[in-house]
Amino acid sequence: MRLQKLYCILDVSTSGIERLQRAQLYPIVLLVKFKSPKQIREIKDLRCDKITAKAAKELYEHSLKVESEYKHLITGMTLNLECLAILYILIEE
């Protein structure tokens, strides 16, 4: 019998990651890093989710905070716009 490695993509909070680790489940954690608030608006526009410049700036600032406070939980980061769009679509489905 051949065993297959299966993976799933979850949109989970940092506290959820910590709970998984306490349960001795060690997820691969990818942080989707944005270059700017403008990039956030572009990604949201791909999904027809209009967002104000102020809201995009707040999301950007929050992502920087998460990155600095929880970098010990993060396995990797992506800046690739195409990869970002695919991940966003998969998570939203």
ABEGO torsion letter per residue (X at the ends): XBBBBBBBBBBBBAAAAAAAAAAGBBBBBBBBBBABAAAAAAAAAAAGBBBBAAAAAAAAAAAAAAAAAAAAABABBBABAAAAAAAAAAAAX
